[in-house]
């Protein structure tokens, strides 16, 4: 579960960066 949240955070971070 924690891994899923971490991956989601990376995706959101990448989206904000782009």
N, C-alpha and C positions, 0 to 999 in steps of 0.2 A: 504493500500500500504506500509506504514511504517513498519507494522508488518511483512509483507512478506520479506522485506529487512533484518529485524532483524533476522528472522528465517533462512534466507539464510546465514547470517553472522555466525550464530551459527553452521550451517552445515559445512561451509567452515572451521571454527575454529576447529571443532571436527575432520575434515578430516586431517588438518595440524597437530593436536595433535597426531592423530593415526599414 
